[in-house]
Amino acid sequence: MHRVVIVGHGFAGLFAAKALRRAPVEVVVVDRTNHHLFQPLLYQVATGVLSEGDIAPPIRNVLRHQRNTRVVLGEVTDLDVDDRRLTVDTVGRETELSYDRLMTNIAVTGATFDVDGGQQLVDG
Ligand SMILES: Cc1cc2nc3c(=O)[nH]c(=O)nc-3n(C[C@H](O)[C@H](O)[C@H](O)COP(=O)(O)OP(=O)(O)OC[C@H]3O[C@@H](n4cnc5c(N)ncnc54)[C@H](O)[C@@H]3O)c2cc1C
């Protein structure tokens, strides 16, 4: 089956995966974390209004009803565009993952306007 690999399950990756839930494709979501972080509510966690678990549900739980989707935990460390293959490092163990279509969603940067502690908050 045609395999779509989505790297990163932030807003972009998660919405892409959900949009493909009924598509006749195999969807593989890869991320170096096992939770989807809802970044806009980080302030509420920092100020103690919410707990971490309230804004970071396990991605496998979020996507559990999508029969065509599986989640791979690991950091993408290499990309071979010619061979359509990714290298994924999962706690020191490297595996290769082939794809027909690739969507990467890993390059977001934020501006913290030099607010004290702002970057630390974003980095977790
Ligand atoms: C405190 C805060 C408040 C915000 N408030 C708002 C708001 O009110 N409204 C608004 O519109 N936006 C807001 N934003 C911005 C918004 O959250 C981001 O624009 C959005 O989350 C970006 O989504 P994304 O999917 O592009 O990237 P991200 O959510 O950053 O997801 C990228 C994913 O890629 C993964 N990843 C990265 N590199 C690799 C790799 N090599 N291998 C595997 N996985 C990798 C990461 O683990 C991550 O899960 C806020 C951001 C912050 C920090």
The ligand as a Gaussian input file, in Angstrom:
#p B3LYP/6-31G(d) Opt

LIG

0 1
 C        4.037000      29.362000      24.432000
 C        3.472000      29.319000      23.042000
 C        2.201000      29.857000      22.797000
 C        1.681000      29.836000      21.497000
 N        0.424000      30.347000      21.296000
 C       -0.117000      30.310000      20.049000
 C       -1.438000      30.808000      19.816000
 O       -2.122000      31.303000      20.714000
 N       -1.932000      30.742000      18.541000
 C       -1.203000      30.209000      17.520000
 O       -1.708000      30.153000      16.389000
 N        0.040000      29.702000      17.718000
 C        0.596000      29.747000      18.946000
 N        1.861000      29.252000      19.159000
 C        2.602000      28.724000      18.015000
 C        2.134000      27.328000      17.676000
 O        2.072000      26.528000      18.835000
 C        3.111000      26.763000      16.663000
 O        3.130000      27.590000      15.529000
 C        2.713000      25.372000      16.245000
 O        2.703000      24.516000      17.368000
 C        3.675000      24.858000      15.203000
 O        3.235000      23.578000      14.814000
 P        4.126000      22.651000      13.934000
 O        3.371000      21.379000      13.714000
 O        4.572000      23.370000      12.717000
 O        5.460000      22.388000      14.793000
 P        5.635000      21.808000      16.264000
 O        4.386000      21.861000      17.066000
 O        6.870000      22.477000      16.793000
 O        5.940000      20.267000      15.998000
 C        7.158000      19.812000      15.489000
 C        7.295000      18.346000      15.915000
 O        8.418000      17.797000      15.237000
 C        9.122000      16.954000      16.141000
 N       10.487000      16.866000      15.653000
 C       11.367000      17.886000      15.455000
 N       12.521000      17.423000      14.934000
 C       12.364000      16.064000      14.797000
 C       13.200000      15.023000      14.312000
 N       14.432000      15.260000      13.838000
 N       12.724000      13.762000      14.325000
 C       11.476000      13.494000      14.790000
 N       10.631000      14.444000      15.243000
 C       11.079000      15.714000      15.253000
 C        8.983000      17.642000      17.507000
 O        9.164000      16.719000      18.561000
 C        7.548000      18.171000      17.416000
 O        6.603000      17.239000      17.932000
 C        2.426000      29.258000      20.433000
 C        3.688000      28.706000      20.688000
 C        4.206000      28.728000      21.978000
 C        5.577000      28.117000      22.229000

